[in-house]
Amino acid sequence: MAMHVVERHNVTVSGAGSQAMVFVHGFGCDQRMWRQVAPAFEADYRVVLLDLVGAGHSDLTAYDPARYSTLQAHVEDMLEVLQALDLHDAVFVGHSVSAMIGVLAALREPARIARLVLVAPSPRFINDADYTGGFEPADIEELLEAMDNNYLGWSGAMAPVIMGHPDRPALTQELEASFCSTDPAIARHFARVTFLADNRADLPRLHTPALILQCAQDALAPVAVGRYVHRQLPNSQLVVLDTSGHCPHLSAPEATIAAIRQFMTVVRMPGV
């Protein structure tokens, strides 16, 4: 069973430390997106990379739309990976939708996750009466409809918006290529689960120490969202990175590494 879980998620393990640091990618991406950040921690941590089912080199046959109709199935998958590798007190680093997957996993099995690094998290993308998510319901419907009608066209249009660095076309091209290499049917399904989710009520229940990494300009998760997550998480720090876009691990890897290092140092101090 353990071997099957490892293969299903294309898990790779490197590094030397006793504590594990688990990196999980966002929508339309895979573990390669961490290549500029994860190696920086190999000297001190056991670095675990994986692909969500339906992404990268995961077992695509394992993607059952009925099972994956909410984030809970991905949460169960993450916990199965941690169990298969016999990990406790791990550091979970999740980008975008995987930040919420990490929050939910830590709530389910707190002994397995000692702290969380939430990179550009959003508990809900859609605005509400007293909440700014960044999108009106009609915006999200339009986005999902565009994906249904022409996924490759959507990828080409959205990649520059999500990356947010018109001055660095190689970053946009990489994100677009990643979107385009994802199975369109799975991508469309996972997009609905991602963009229609509402995990706001889960945040106040989480007491695991958390670092929120927010980009100064992010079209998908504006600063108001990062501030909201920080207010709702009782044991959290908010760091706003001086970069634009939704993928600081690609656009500002050094700043991302520095913020994570600082968080790990502070949290490790006795009595903190």
N, C-alpha and C positions, 0 to 999 in steps of 0.2 A: 504493500500500500504506500509506504513512505517513498519508495523508488518511483512509483507511478506519479505521485504528487510532484516530485522533483522534475520529472520528465515533462509532465503536463504543463508546467510553468516555465520550462527551459531555464531552471534555476542554475546560476553560476555563483560559486563561492570562492573568495580570495581573501588575502589579508592574514594578519598574525595575531590579532587581539583575542581576548577571552570573551569580550562583549561583542554582540553582533550589531551591525548597522544594516538595516534592510531598506533598499531603495525601490520605490514603486512608481511607475510612470503614469502619465495622464492620458486622456482620451486621444486616440489616433496615433499614439506613440508606442515605444517599446523601451527595453532596458538600455539600449545604446544611447538614449538621450542623457544618461548619467555619466557618460564616459569622461567628461571634463571635471566632474566633481567627485565621484566615488573613489577613484584611485588615491586621492589625497588622504583618505582615511585608512588605507590598507596597513599602514605601519602600526596603527593603534587598535584597529577593530577587525573583526571578521566581517568582511563586506559581502552582503548577499544581494544579488540582482535577480530579477525575475520578470516575466511577461505575464500580464493578466490573460486569462483564457479569452481567446479571440484576437489577441494582439501578437505582434512579432512572430517568434518561432514557438509559441505555445501550441498545444494540441487543439487545432481548430475544431476537430470533431467533438470535442468536449463542450462546445458552446451550444447550450440548449436555450433558445429564446424564452421559453416558459420559466426555466429555472433562473435565468439571469434577468428577469423582468424588474428586479429591484437591486439595489447595491448589496443586499444581504448575502447573496450567493458569492459575490466577490469577497465579502468579509469572511465567510466560511472558508473560502479558498485560502485567504491569507493565513488564517489560523491553522489550517491543515499544513501549510508550508512551514510555519513556525514549529508545529508539532513534529513534522517529519524530520526537521533539522535539530530537534530537541533544544529549541531556543527559549530562554527566559530572560527577562529584563533587557530586551532588545531595544534599540533605537529605531523607530519607524520613520523613514523619510518619504513622504508622499506628495506627489505633485498634483494639483488641481483636484479632480474627482477622487484620486487615491488618497488625498489628505483626509477626506471624509471617510473613506474606507478604513483608514488607520484609526480615526477617532472611534468608529463603531467597533473595530476589532479590540481596541484598548478597553472599551466599555464591557465587551463580552468576556475577555480574558485578561484582566489587568496585570496578572503576574507575568505574562509573556512580553508586555511592552512597558518599558520603564519610562520612556519619554518619546515625544513626537516632534518631528519637524514638519510643519505644514507649509508647503511651498505654493503660494498663490491659491489658497483654499477658498471655496465658496460653498456655504451650506445651502444656498438657494440662489439661483440665477435670476429669478423673476421678482420684480418689485412687489411690495405689499404695502398695506396702509401705513405701517410705521417702520418699513424696512426698504432699504435701497439695495437691490440685487444687481442692478445695471441694465435690466431688460424689462420691457412690458410683455405681457402674455402674447400679444400679436407679433412682437419681434421674434420670440422663440418659435412660434408656429411657422412664421415665414422662413426662419433658418432651417427648421426640420423639413419643411416642404421643399426648399431648395435642395437639400440633401437627397430627398426622395426622387426628385426630378432629374438631377444631374449631379451625382456625387463628385465626379472628377472636377466639374466646373465649380462646385461649392468649395472643394479643396483649394483650387487655384485662387478663388476670391477671398477665402477666409484665412489662409496661411499668413499673408502679410499683415492682416488685422491682428491676429493672435500673437504673432512674433513681435510686431511693433518696432521693427528696426529697418525702415526703408533704405537706410544708408549701408546696411549689411545684407545684400541680397542672398549671400550663401546660406545665411540662417533661415531665411524664408523658404529657399529652395529645399533645404533639408526637411523642414516641417511639412511642406507640401508633398515631398516624396514619401515621407512617413505616412501621411494621410492616404496617399494614393496606393501604398502597398498594403493597406488594411483591407480586408474583405468588405466590400461596400455594404452587403446585407447586414453583417455584424456591426459595422460602423454606424449605420443608420439606427439600428436597434439600441446600441449602447448610447448613442447621442440622446435618444428619448429618455433613457433611464437617467443619464447624467443631467440633462438640462431641465428636466421636470421634477427632479428630486427636491425634497425639502427636509433637511436635517437640522433645522434650527433648534428644535426642542431637545435634541441629543446633547448639544454643547454644554449647558449648565451642569449636566450630570457627570462630566469628565473632570477628574482631579489629577490626572497624569500631567506632569510638567510638559508644556508645549511651547515651541517657538513658532511664531507666525511670520513667515517671510513674504512680505508684500512688495510689489513693484510700484514705483511712484506713479507711473501711468500704465494702466492695464485695462484694455477694452473689455475683457471678459470678467474680471473681478476688480472693480474699482476700489480705491483706498477705503471708501466707506465700508466695504465688505470686510476688509482686514481689521478695521477698527471694531466692527460689530463682533467678529469672531473673538477678538481680544477681550472685549467687554463680557462676552458670554462664557468664556473659558476661565474658571476661577484661578488656575495656576498657569498663566501664560505670559509670554513676552511678545511684543510686536516690534519687528525691525522692518522699516521701509527702506528698500534698496533703491539707490539712485540709478534706476534703469527703467526702460519702458518695455511693454509687452507682458506676456503671460508665462514666459519661460526663462526665468533668470539663471537657471542651471545651464542654459545654452548661451544666453546673451551676456551674463555677468557671473561666470563661474567662480572667479577669485573672490568676489564679494559674498557670494553664496557660501563658499567654503569657510571664509572668515567668520561669517555670522553663525554658522553651525558650530565651528570650533569654540567660539566665545560662549555660546549657549551650553556646550558640553562642559566647559571648564567651570562655569558658574554653578551649574546644577550639581556638579560633583563635589563642590566644596562642602565640608562637614557643616551640618546645621542649617544648610540652605534648603 
